[in-house]
Amino acid sequence: MFDKIVMIKKRLKSFGYAGKGIKFFFVTQPHAKVHTVMAFMAIVLGIGFDIARTDWLAIVVAIGLVLVAETTNTALEELVNFVSPDYHKQAGIVKDIAAGAVLLAAITALVIGVLVFLPQIVKLIQT
Ligand SMILES: Nc1ncnc2c1ncn2[C@@H]1O[C@H](COP(=O)(O)OP(=O)(O)OP(=O)(O)O)[C@@H](O)[C@H]1O
């Protein structure tokens, strides 16, 4: 019983650390604000067009994918800045690849957004 309480406390502490990381991301990264606005717009459009459940799944995955890529990119940038504050070719490659991952996620999200909302917008224009 006591062991279980200790384990639950440890889990809760881990959530706290993760929350600190997410807070750092949203407070320090200008890109976080851009993604938040984009996600908000997608949610408003989804509600406005009353999109299907499967479309909501795609939108939620797209938003999550971009946020996961951006937070991971931020973590890698912090790590690189810590271990290699001076110019180093490999440090640059790590940052470039992490930035590339964000770009890939953003392009995927854009394609999902077009696939979900473009037919709705065309329908709206035609009516
Ligand atoms: N220590 C380094 N050594 C070599 N090249 C680096 C180093 N730091 C940054 N670079 C190069 O400069 C680019 C931009 O790095 P920077 O840290 O400014 O990232 P950023 O994408 O502008 O991040 P942000 O604006 O979110 O802080 C990297 O993608 C990399 O090519």
The ligand as an SDF file (V2000), in Angstrom:
LIG
                    3D

 31 33  0  0  0  0  0  0  0  0999 V2000
   26.4860   25.7570  -32.1420 N   0  0  0  0  0  0  0  0  0  0  0  0
   26.2510   25.7600  -33.4590 C   0  0  0  0  0  0  0  0  0  0  0  0
   27.1540   25.2400  -34.3140 N   0  0  0  0  0  0  0  0  0  0  0  0
   26.9280   25.2370  -35.6410 C   0  0  0  0  0  0  0  0  0  0  0  0
   25.8410   25.7230  -36.2420 N   0  0  0  0  0  0  0  0  0  0  0  0
   24.8770   26.2420  -35.4500 C   0  0  0  0  0  0  0  0  0  0  0  0
   25.0310   26.3000  -34.0320 C   0  0  0  0  0  0  0  0  0  0  0  0
   23.9190   26.8820  -33.5100 N   0  0  0  0  0  0  0  0  0  0  0  0
   23.1330   27.1590  -34.5520 C   0  0  0  0  0  0  0  0  0  0  0  0
   23.6900   26.7770  -35.7100 N   0  0  0  0  0  0  0  0  0  0  0  0
   23.0920   26.9140  -37.0710 C   0  0  0  0  0  0  0  0  0  0  0  0
   22.2160   28.0170  -37.0930 O   0  0  0  0  0  0  0  0  0  0  0  0
   20.8820   27.5740  -37.3410 C   0  0  0  0  0  0  0  0  0  0  0  0
   19.9110   28.3720  -36.4900 C   0  0  0  0  0  0  0  0  0  0  0  0
   20.1920   28.1070  -35.1480 O   0  0  0  0  0  0  0  0  0  0  0  0
   19.3450   28.7230  -33.9740 P   0  0  0  0  0  0  0  0  0  0  0  0
   19.8430   28.2110  -32.6830 O   0  0  0  0  0  0  0  0  0  0  0  0
   19.3050   30.2080  -34.1280 O   0  0  0  0  0  0  0  0  0  0  0  0
   17.9660   28.0540  -34.2760 O   0  0  0  0  0  0  0  0  0  0  0  0
   16.6100   28.6750  -34.7380 P   0  0  0  0  0  0  0  0  0  0  0  0
   15.9860   27.6620  -35.6280 O   0  0  0  0  0  0  0  0  0  0  0  0
   16.7930   30.0550  -35.2550 O   0  0  0  0  0  0  0  0  0  0  0  0
   15.8980   28.6010  -33.3480 O   0  0  0  0  0  0  0  0  0  0  0  0
   15.0150   29.6300  -32.5580 P   0  0  0  0  0  0  0  0  0  0  0  0
   14.8150   30.8600  -33.4150 O   0  0  0  0  0  0  0  0  0  0  0  0
   13.7630   28.8410  -32.3260 O   0  0  0  0  0  0  0  0  0  0  0  0
   15.8160   29.8500  -31.3150 O   0  0  0  0  0  0  0  0  0  0  0  0
   20.8730   26.0720  -37.0170 C   0  0  0  0  0  0  0  0  0  0  0  0
   19.8610   25.3640  -37.7080 O   0  0  0  0  0  0  0  0  0  0  0  0
   22.2620   25.6820  -37.4510 C   0  0  0  0  0  0  0  0  0  0  0  0
   22.3380   25.4910  -38.8540 O   0  0  0  0  0  0  0  0  0  0  0  0
  1  2  1  0
  2  3  1  0
  2  7  2  0
  3  4  2  0
  4  5  1  0
  5  6  2  0
  6  7  1  0
  6 10  1  0
  7  8  1  0
  8  9  2  0
  9 10  1  0
 10 11  1  0
 11 12  1  0
 11 30  1  0
 12 13  1  0
 13 14  1  0
 13 28  1  0
 14 15  1  0
 15 16  1  0
 16 17  2  0
 16 18  1  0
 16 19  1  0
 19 20  1  0
 20 21  2  0
 20 22  1  0
 20 23  1  0
 23 24  1  0
 24 25  2  0
 24 26  1  0
 24 27  1  0
 28 29  1  0
 28 30  1  0
 30 31  1  0
M  END
$$$$
